[in-house]
Amino acid sequence: MEELEIKIGCSVELVTAADKLRYEVFIDEQNVPYDEIFDGMNEKSVHFVIFDEASPIATARALNDNGSWRIGLVAVKKSRRGEHLGEKVMHEAIDYITSHNGHEILLTAQQEVRPFYERLGFEQDGELISFESGFVLVPMKRSL
């Protein structure tokens, strides 16, 4: 089995790799508006990126607000889906948040991947958010 590497931090190189994958998944593949993905919050966030050699294949970011953390922009390269990489990057983020005294994790999931987050212990926390584009988002929460 191949050896994957996960990197955690906020270096320019790490953010650039994460953004490359986010662009590919959210903008090119899912047609999400650019400004919804590139929102200016990268500098305040901790990034989690799984690499296969030098290529980013899964990513997430987390932002701390006094112990209440928000995970977002979870993405897995299309050709690598089904390998549990989303679960792996989420476990890394949850472990990191737990070790940094987080007391809860919030996220907003695309409706079609809600079951994925429920398996990780998240529950719906508020009303569904619908967009003209057809996207439906589910606010979710997990207490630690």
N, C-alpha and C positions, 0 to 999 in steps of 0.2 A: 504494500500500500504506500502511496506517495506521502511524503512528509509536508504537511501544510504548516505555515507560520502565521501566527496572529500577532499583530502589532497594535499597541494601545498608546494613545497620546494625542498631541495636537501640533506636531511638526508640520511644516509646509509640505514636505514630501508625502507625509501620511494623508493630509487633507487633499492634496492633489490626486493621489491614487484613489481615495474614496470618492471624490467628485467625478472622476472619470467614469467610475462604475455607476454612480447615481445618474449621470447624464445618459449613459447607455440604457439603463433600465427605465428610469422615469420619463425622460424627455423623448428619446428615440423610440422606445418600445411601447410605452403607455400613454404618450402624448400629454403628460402633465405639464401645465404652464411652467416656464422657466423660473419665474419669480416665486413659485411655490416651493421649489426645490432649493434654489440659491437665494436664501432669505437673509444672509448676513449674520447668521448665528454660529457659523463654523468656528470663529475665533474664540467663542465662549464655551465651546463644547469639547468633550473628550471623544475621540474617534476610535473605533474598533474596526480593523481591516484584516481579513484573512487573505493571505497570499498563497498562490501556487507558483513557486519560483518568484518572478518579479511582477506577476500579474494579479491585480486585485480581483477576488472572486466572490467576496461577501463583505458587507459593511453595515455598520450602524453608528449612530452618534448619541451621546447622552449629555444633557445639560442640567446642572445642579441649581436648584432654587431653594436654598436653606434646608437641605435634606429631602426635599421633594424633587425627584429627578424626572426628566422627560426624555424618553428614548424616541428617536425618530429616524427617518430615512434609512430604514432597514432594506437592504437590496442584495440580491444574489444574482450573479451572472446567469443568463438564460440557459446556457449550455451546461451549467453545473447544478441546476435545480434537481431535487430528488436525492441529493447527497447529504441532507440534514445540515447544510452549512448555515441556513438561517437560524436553526436551533442552536448551533454551536456559537455563532456570533452573539445571539441573545443571552446564552448562558454566561459568556464572557462579560457582557455588559452588566447583567444582574449580579454576578460575583463581584465585579468592580464596585458597583454602587453599594452593595452590602458591606464591603470592606471599607467604604468611605462614609459609613454611618448614615446611609440613606434610610428613610423610614417609609417611603412609598415611591412607586414608579408609575408615571402616567404615560400614555401614548394614544395616538389616534390611528387606528388601523383601517385599511381598506376593507370594506364589508366582506369581500370574498375570502380574505385571509383571517377573518375573526377566529375561526376554530383553531388555527395555529397558535394564536396568542392565548386562547382559553386553555390549551394544553400546557402552556407555560405558567398558568396560575393567574392570568388576568381576567377581570370581569368587566362587563359594560358599566360605564360610569357617566350616564347622561344620555341625552337624546341623540339619535342619528343626525348626521350633518349631510345634507344633499346639495349637490352643485348642478348647475345647468348643464355641465359637460356630461352628467350621468354618474359621476363618481359619488359614492356614498361612503362616508367615514364613520367609524364607531369609536367614541371616546372610551378608553379602557384604563383600568387601574389595578395595581397589585400592591398590597401592603407588605412590608418586610418585618 
